[in-house]
Amino acid sequence: MTTVNSLTLANDTLVSSHKIETTTETGNNTANKKSATPTDTITLSAEATAALANPSSASKTDPQVSYYAQFFPTRDGGGTVFAENVINPAATTISTGLNATQIAHAARANMDAEYSTMTASGKPYDYSSKDGIDDYTLMSGLDRTALAAVASNQDGLFTKNEQNSAQAIMLQQEHLAIGNYAGPTDLESKFIAKPVSGQDYADDFSQTTVSHLSNITNEAVSWEKNLSLYLDKTSTYEKSTVEWAFNRASVQTAYETAMDAANQPDDPKYISNLSIVGMLSELMKNGQKHHLVNHPSVRSLSDLLSEEWAKGHETGIKNALMKTRTALGYAQS
């Protein structure tokens, strides 16, 4: 997927890198992909069925949806569902009313249908397609909640390539929502560098400093504030994933560190009330004191527990994650 621009939320040693990129793997993706077994029956909720039967009337009436859809080019147009999740990351279609396993199986079935459609067209899916068009097309039926299931490999149904592509789309949504471009290089000129309107995002992207006590710019803090708000708007399922917890803790750490350096108080609305986020953020800050660095991508519990600053805290992290998942209604995810 050819993209530009990356958002790096950095302090002295901790870096939350939200670079939009994927790692190309060798081999044919479709040959290795996992499918739901033939006996699996995916029953969508009435709401999801209605939403899929009437694809997004919002795209016809909401200029913001149409605007953001152009940055997710598919074989038959723009990614409307992706665009809707730029504006509201918790909006659902295919995942409406489903539990974690059902979300994963619905995503798997939808993607398998897209693979088949592309093959039947005489132009099979190509992981290296220009501007990532085939990736956008493959996942065009997935709302952000379903993308989160793919990125986190819920129930082990997805290939590494598929996980990478889903993660890239989710990161792109974050960038666009908070006012930072990410997407196909030849579409960058169409992007207006400002966050989604009506979402209470900060819009001070100036290079002036937050205070005379540090060189922390208002631009850097605005990125951190906006990303915090965007992640807090996501679905309860996404918040139950390790990747969300890691990313939310990383941006919170960056925000709190910046405010401390500027000798300014934290605004509570940028601080998560979920126990796993608070715990990870404190561990990250402690790691900073010992010159430890966040890896840019953590998706699984094993990834998380492999972080140097997590050593010795494995049980506490697992307990905090379970407490958070239980509170969100995804204890078994």
C-alpha positions in Angstrom: 0.0 0.0 0.0 1.7 3.2 -1.2 1.2 5.9 1.4 2.7 9.1 2.7 3.2 10.8 6.0 3.5 9.4 9.4 2.5 10.7 12.8 5.2 10.2 15.4 4.3 11.0 19.0 7.6 11.2 20.7 9.2 12.1 23.9 12.9 11.6 24.9 12.8 7.8 24.6 9.3 6.6 24.2 7.9 6.7 20.7 4.4 5.9 19.5 4.9 5.6 15.8 1.8 5.6 13.7 3.5 5.1 10.3 1.1 3.9 7.6 2.9 1.0 6.1 2.7 -2.7 5.6 5.3 -5.4 5.4 5.2 -7.3 2.2 5.4 -11.0 2.6 6.5 -13.5 0.0 4.0 -16.0 -1.4 0.5 -15.7 -2.7 -1.8 -14.2 0.0 -4.9 -15.9 -1.3 -3.3 -19.3 -1.4 -2.5 -19.1 2.3 -5.5 -17.3 3.7 -7.7 -19.1 6.3 -11.4 -19.4 5.8 -14.3 -20.1 8.1 -15.0 -23.8 8.0 -17.9 -24.9 5.7 -20.1 -25.6 8.7 -19.8 -22.1 10.1 -23.0 -20.1 9.7 -22.7 -16.4 10.1 -25.9 -14.8 11.1 -25.9 -11.0 11.0 -28.1 -8.9 13.2 -31.2 -7.3 11.7 -29.4 -3.9 12.0 -26.3 -5.2 10.1 -28.4 -6.8 7.4 -30.3 -3.6 6.8 -27.1 -1.6 6.8 -25.5 -3.9 4.2 -28.7 -4.0 2.1 -28.7 -0.2 1.9 -25.0 0.8 1.6 -24.5 4.1 3.4 -27.1 6.6 2.5 -24.8 9.0 4.4 -22.4 9.0 1.5 -25.1 10.6 -0.6 -25.9 13.3 1.9 -22.8 13.9 4.1 -20.1 15.8 2.2 -17.6 14.8 4.9 -18.1 11.1 4.1 -17.7 11.7 0.3 -14.6 13.8 1.0 -12.8 11.2 3.1 -14.0 8.3 0.9 -11.8 9.5 -1.9 -8.6 8.7 0.1 -9.6 5.0 0.2 -9.9 4.1 -3.5 -11.5 0.8 -4.4 -12.0 -0.9 -7.7 -15.5 0.5 -7.9 -15.0 3.9 -6.3 -14.3 5.1 -2.8 -14.3 3.4 0.5 -17.5 4.8 2.0 -17.5 2.6 5.1 -13.9 3.5 5.8 -14.8 7.2 5.5 -17.7 6.9 7.9 -15.3 5.5 10.5 -13.0 8.5 10.0 -15.9 10.6 11.3 -17.2 8.1 13.8 -14.9 5.2 14.6 -17.6 3.3 16.5 -20.1 3.3 13.6 -20.9 -0.3 12.6 -22.3 -2.2 9.7 -21.2 -5.8 9.3 -20.3 -6.1 13.0 -23.5 -4.7 14.5 -24.8 -6.8 17.3 -22.1 -9.5 17.0 -19.8 -10.9 19.6 -16.0 -11.1 19.1 -16.0 -14.5 17.4 -19.0 -13.6 15.2 -17.3 -10.4 14.1 -14.2 -12.3 13.1 -16.1 -14.9 11.1 -18.3 -12.2 9.4 -15.1 -10.4 8.4 -13.6 -13.6 7.1 -16.6 -14.5 5.1 -16.9 -11.0 3.6 -13.3 -11.0 2.6 -13.5 -14.4 1.1 -16.4 -13.2 -1.0 -14.3 -10.3 -2.2 -11.4 -12.5 -3.1 -13.8 -14.6 -5.2 -15.3 -11.6 -6.9 -11.9 -10.2 -7.9 -10.8 -13.6 -9.2 -14.0 -14.0 -11.2 -13.5 -10.6 -12.8 -10.3 -11.9 -14.4 -8.1 -9.7 -12.2 -7.3 -11.6 -9.0 -6.4 -9.8 -5.8 -2.9 -8.2 -5.8 -1.3 -7.4 -2.5 1.0 -5.0 -4.3 -1.7 -3.2 -6.3 -1.1 0.5 -7.1 -2.2 2.8 -4.2 -3.4 -0.3 -2.3 -6.6 -0.4 -4.3 -7.0 -4.2 -3.9 -6.5 -4.0 -0.2 -9.2 -1.3 0.1 -11.4 -3.4 -2.2 -10.8 -6.6 -0.2 -11.9 -4.9 3.1 -14.4 -2.4 1.7 -17.2 -4.2 3.5 -15.6 -4.0 6.9 -16.4 -1.4 9.5 -13.6 -0.4 11.8 -14.7 -2.9 14.4 -14.3 -5.7 11.9 -10.9 -4.2 10.8 -9.8 -4.4 14.4 -10.8 -8.1 14.5 -8.6 -8.7 11.4 -5.7 -6.6 12.6 -5.6 -8.5 16.0 -6.1 -11.9 14.3 -9.2 -12.7 16.3 -9.7 -16.4 16.5 -6.6 -16.9 14.3 -8.6 -16.5 11.0 -6.4 -14.0 9.2 -3.0 -14.0 7.5 -0.2 -11.7 8.3 -0.8 -9.8 5.1 -4.4 -9.3 6.0 -3.6 -8.2 9.5 -1.1 -5.6 8.0 -3.6 -4.3 5.6 -6.3 -3.9 8.2 -3.9 -2.1 10.5 -2.8 0.2 7.8 -6.4 1.2 7.0 -7.1 1.8 10.7 -4.0 4.0 11.1 -5.0 5.9 8.0 -8.4 6.6 9.5 -6.8 7.9 12.6 -4.5 10.2 10.6 -7.2 11.7 8.5 -9.5 12.2 11.4 -7.0 14.2 13.4 -5.9 16.3 10.5 -2.8 14.6 9.3 -2.6 13.1 5.8 -2.0 9.5 5.2 -3.0 7.6 2.0 -2.1 7.2 -1.7 0.6 9.7 -2.6 -1.2 11.0 -5.7 -4.2 12.0 -3.6 -2.3 14.1 -1.0 -2.9 17.3 -2.9 -6.7 16.9 -2.3 -6.3 16.8 1.5 -7.1 19.8 3.6 -4.9 19.6 6.8 -7.6 20.0 9.5 -9.3 17.5 11.7 -12.9 16.2 11.2 -15.3 19.0 12.0 -17.7 18.8 14.9 -15.6 16.4 16.9 -14.1 18.7 19.5 -10.6 18.1 18.1 -7.8 20.6 18.7 -6.8 22.6 15.6 -3.7 24.5 16.7 -1.0 23.1 14.4 1.3 26.1 15.0 5.0 25.8 15.8 4.6 28.0 18.8 5.5 26.4 22.1 3.0 25.3 24.8 5.0 27.3 27.3 8.4 29.1 27.6 9.6 26.2 29.7 10.0 23.7 26.9 10.2 23.3 23.1 7.0 21.3 23.0 4.9 22.7 20.1 1.2 23.2 20.0 1.2 21.1 16.8 2.7 18.1 18.6 0.3 18.4 21.5 -2.7 18.8 19.2 -1.8 15.5 17.5 -1.7 13.8 20.9 -4.9 15.3 22.0 -6.8 14.5 18.8 -5.5 10.9 18.7 -6.5 10.4 22.3 -10.1 11.6 21.5 -10.3 9.5 18.4 -9.2 6.3 20.1 -11.7 7.0 22.9 -14.5 7.2 20.4 -13.9 3.6 19.0 -16.1 0.6 19.7 -16.0 -1.4 22.9 -14.7 -4.4 20.9 -11.7 -2.4 19.6 -11.0 -1.2 23.1 -10.8 -4.8 24.2 -7.8 -5.5 21.9 -4.2 -5.4 23.0 -3.3 -3.1 20.0 -5.8 -0.4 21.1 -4.6 -0.6 24.7 -1.0 -0.2 23.6 -1.7 2.7 21.2 -3.9 4.5 23.7 -1.4 4.1 26.5 1.4 5.3 24.1 -0.4 8.5 23.1 -1.4 9.2 26.7 2.2 8.8 27.8 3.3 11.2 25.1 0.7 13.7 26.1 1.4 13.5 29.9 5.2 13.7 29.2 4.7 16.8 27.0 2.5 18.5 29.6 5.0 17.7 32.4 7.9 19.2 30.3 5.9 22.3 29.7 4.9 22.5 33.4 1.2 22.5 32.4 -1.6 20.5 34.0 -3.1 17.5 32.2 -6.7 17.9 30.8 -8.7 14.9 32.2 -10.5 14.4 28.9 -7.3 13.1 27.3 -6.7 10.6 30.1 -8.4 7.2 29.7 -10.4 5.7 32.5 -9.7 2.1 31.5 -7.4 0.3 33.9 -5.2 -1.3 31.3 -4.3 2.1 29.7 -3.4 3.6 33.1 -1.2 0.7 34.0 0.6 0.5 30.6 1.1 4.3 30.6 2.8 4.2 34.0 5.0 1.3 32.9 6.0 3.2 29.8 6.9 6.3 31.8 9.0 4.1 34.1 10.6 2.6 31.0 11.4 6.1 29.8 13.4 6.7 32.9 15.5 3.6 32.1 15.9 4.6 28.4 13.6 1.9 27.1 11.7 2.4 23.8 8.2 1.4 22.7 8.1 -0.8 19.6 6.0 0.8 16.9 3.6 -2.1 16.5 2.1 -4.3 19.3 -0.9 -6.4 18.3 -1.0 -9.4 20.6 -0.5 -10.1 24.3 2.8 -11.9 23.6 4.0 -8.8 21.7 3.0 -6.6 24.7 4.7 -8.8 27.3 7.8 -8.8 25.2 8.3 -5.1 25.7 11.3 -4.5 27.9 9.4 -2.2 30.3 6.7 -5.0 30.7 9.2 -7.5 32.2 8.3 -8.4 35.7 4.8 -7.1 35.3 3.3 -9.8 33.2 0.7 -10.9 35.8 -0.4 -7.4 36.5 -0.8 -6.6 32.8 -2.8 -9.8 32.2 -5.1 -9.0 35.2 -5.6 -5.4 34.1 -6.4 -6.5 30.5 -8.9 -9.0 31.8 -10.5 -6.4 34.1 -10.8 -4.0 31.2 -12.2 -6.7 28.8 -14.8 -7.8 31.5 -15.9 -4.2 31.9 -16.3 -3.8 28.2 -18.2 -7.1 27.8 -15.4 -9.0 26.0 -13.9 -11.1 28.8 -13.5 -14.1 26.4 -12.0 -12.2 23.5 
